[in-house]
């Protein structure tokens, strides 16, 4: 018996790290798990971002014919009008409605768009101007009575690719209860490529703004 009264006086040998091996093993395991999670996130991030880009930009199938093309303002390149003119020349619809309100002193977006369409070969008598809307929701709200007055039943909305999802939500919420069918078609935009939108500043701006505005639409 040792002086302390314990039997067998031998004491357990200390571990080489002074008894700290278990916390170190745990920390090492956590670091390895974190590294694996970061690697997995890196592997999955790109496919997820690509999926988001295509989700935002996925168009509806075009109908065989429509009563009107509704072209939304907000495209500084005029690509929405160019795409609408192409569809009009193909005979998809006899009427093109341009919608967009004031953008500068004595300058209305829809009037600028109408002049662009005429320059692209769409005659003035085939163009209807809605010059008050300042948002996607107002684009839908202010063009609805025009479509009803025309007796329209099938409408193709033309916008930019990144804007397709939100335009679809707004127009279907307002048009479908009134008995109008809506297909939304996206013109390619040089600032937004669904397969790599997060890699360029403009693409990130478009994509993130659309996601935030979609969330706002869904909660209001």
C-alpha positions in Angstrom: 0.0 0.0 0.0 1.4 3.4 -0.9 1.6 6.4 1.5 -1.9 7.6 0.3 -3.4 4.3 1.4 -4.2 3.1 -2.2 -3.3 -0.4 -3.1 -0.6 -1.2 -5.6 1.4 2.1 -5.7 1.6 2.1 -9.6 0.0 5.1 -11.3 -1.2 5.1 -14.9 1.3 6.5 -17.3 0.4 9.9 -18.7 -0.4 10.1 -22.4 2.2 11.7 -24.6 0.0 14.8 -25.0 -0.8 15.2 -21.4 -4.4 13.8 -21.6 -5.5 16.1 -24.4 -5.8 13.5 -27.2 -9.6 13.2 -27.1 -10.3 16.9 -27.7 -7.6 17.0 -30.4 -9.1 14.0 -32.2 -12.5 15.7 -31.9 -11.2 19.0 -33.3 -9.5 17.1 -36.1 -12.6 15.2 -37.0 -14.6 18.5 -37.0 -12.1 20.2 -39.3 -12.2 17.2 -41.7 -16.0 17.3 -41.7 -16.0 21.0 -42.4 -13.5 20.6 -45.2 -15.6 17.8 -46.7 -18.7 20.0 -46.4 -16.9 22.9 -48.2 -15.8 20.6 -51.0 -19.3 19.2 -51.4 -20.7 22.8 -51.4 -18.3 23.8 -54.1 -19.2 20.7 -56.1 -23.0 21.3 -55.7 -23.0 25.2 -55.9 -22.5 25.4 -59.7 -25.3 23.0 -60.6 -27.6 24.7 -58.2 -26.8 28.2 -59.6 -27.3 26.9 -63.1 -30.7 25.4 -62.1 -31.7 28.8 -60.6 -30.7 30.6 -63.8 -32.8 28.2 -66.0 -35.7 28.4 -63.5 -35.8 32.2 -63.8 -35.5 32.2 -67.6 -37.6 29.1 -68.6 -40.2 30.3 -71.2 -43.6 28.9 -71.9 -44.2 27.0 -75.1 -45.5 29.4 -77.7 -49.1 28.9 -78.9 -49.8 28.3 -82.6 -51.4 31.7 -82.6 -52.3 34.5 -80.2 -54.4 37.6 -80.2 -51.7 40.0 -79.1 -48.1 40.3 -78.1 -47.6 42.3 -74.9 -44.0 43.8 -74.8 -42.8 45.0 -71.4 -40.6 48.1 -70.9 -37.3 48.0 -69.0 -34.9 46.8 -71.7 -32.3 49.4 -72.6 -31.0 47.4 -75.6 -34.4 47.2 -77.3 -34.1 43.4 -77.6 -37.7 42.9 -76.3 -39.0 44.9 -79.2 -36.8 43.1 -81.6 -38.0 39.7 -80.4 -41.6 40.9 -80.6 -41.1 42.2 -84.1 -39.7 38.8 -85.1 -42.7 37.0 -83.7 -45.1 39.5 -85.4 -43.4 39.0 -88.8 -43.8 35.3 -88.3 -47.5 35.8 -88.0 -47.9 34.8 -84.3 -50.3 37.7 -83.5 -51.8 40.6 -85.4 -51.4 43.1 -82.6 -48.4 44.3 -80.5 -49.1 46.1 -77.2 -46.2 48.1 -75.7 -46.4 49.0 -72.0 -44.2 51.3 -70.0 -44.6 54.7 -68.3 -42.5 57.9 -68.2 -38.8 57.4 -68.1 -37.6 61.1 -68.5 -39.1 64.5 -69.1 -41.7 64.2 -71.9 -40.4 60.7 -72.7 -42.6 57.7 -72.3 -41.1 54.2 -72.6 -44.0 52.7 -74.5 -43.8 55.5 -77.1 -40.1 54.9 -77.6 -40.8 51.2 -78.0 -43.5 51.8 -80.5 -41.1 53.8 -82.7 -38.6 51.1 -82.5 -41.2 48.5 -83.6 -42.1 50.7 -86.5 -38.4 50.9 -87.5 -38.4 47.1 -87.4 -41.2 46.9 -89.9 -44.3 46.6 -87.6 -46.9 49.1 -88.9 -48.3 51.7 -86.5 -51.9 50.4 -86.9 -50.7 47.1 -85.5 -49.3 48.7 -82.3 -51.2 49.7 -79.2 -49.5 51.9 -76.6 -50.0 51.7 -72.8 -48.0 54.6 -71.3 -48.6 54.5 -67.5 -47.1 51.3 -66.1 -44.0 51.7 -63.9 -43.7 48.1 -62.7 -44.3 44.5 -63.9 -47.5 44.4 -61.9 -48.8 47.6 -63.5 -47.8 46.3 -66.9 -50.3 43.5 -66.3 -52.9 45.6 -64.6 -53.0 48.4 -67.2 -52.9 46.2 -70.2 -55.7 43.9 -69.0 -58.5 46.3 -69.9 -57.0 46.9 -73.3 -56.9 43.2 -74.0 -60.5 42.8 -72.8 -61.6 45.6 -75.1 -59.9 43.8 -78.0 -61.7 40.6 -77.1 -58.3 38.8 -76.7 -58.2 35.3 -75.3 -54.6 34.3 -75.8 -51.7 36.7 -75.1 -47.9 36.2 -75.4 -45.9 38.4 -73.1 -42.5 39.3 -74.4 -39.8 40.3 -71.9 -36.1 39.6 -71.1 -35.1 36.1 -70.3 -34.2 36.8 -66.6 -37.6 38.4 -66.1 -39.8 35.5 -67.4 -40.6 33.9 -64.0 -41.8 37.1 -62.4 -43.7 38.3 -65.4 -45.5 35.0 -65.6 -46.5 35.3 -61.9 -47.9 38.8 -62.3 -49.7 38.3 -65.6 -51.3 35.0 -64.7 -52.5 36.3 -61.4 -54.4 39.1 -63.1 -55.2 37.7 -66.6 -56.3 34.2 -65.9 -59.2 35.1 -63.6 -60.4 37.3 -66.4 -60.4 34.3 -68.8 -57.2 35.2 -70.7 -54.5 32.6 -71.4 -50.9 33.8 -71.0 -47.6 32.5 -72.4 -44.4 34.3 -71.4 -41.5 34.5 -73.9 -38.0 35.7 -73.0 -35.7 37.6 -75.4 -32.0 36.6 -74.8 -30.3 39.3 -72.8 -26.5 39.8 -73.1 -26.2 40.5 -69.4 -27.9 37.2 -68.2 -26.7 33.8 -69.3 -28.6 31.1 -67.3 -25.5 28.8 -67.3 -23.2 31.3 -65.7 -25.2 34.3 -64.6 -23.4 34.5 -61.2 -20.0 35.0 -62.8 -20.6 38.5 -64.2 -21.6 41.6 -62.2 -24.7 42.4 -64.3 -25.8 38.8 -64.3 -25.6 38.7 -60.5 -27.5 41.9 -60.3 -30.3 40.7 -62.5 -30.5 37.3 -60.9 -30.4 38.4 -57.3 -32.9 41.3 -57.9 -35.3 38.9 -59.6 -35.1 36.4 -56.7 -35.8 39.2 -54.1 -38.7 40.6 -56.1 -40.2 37.1 -56.6 -40.0 36.6 -52.9 -41.8 39.9 -52.4 -44.5 38.9 -54.9 -45.0 35.6 -53.1 -45.5 37.1 -49.6 -47.7 40.0 -50.7 
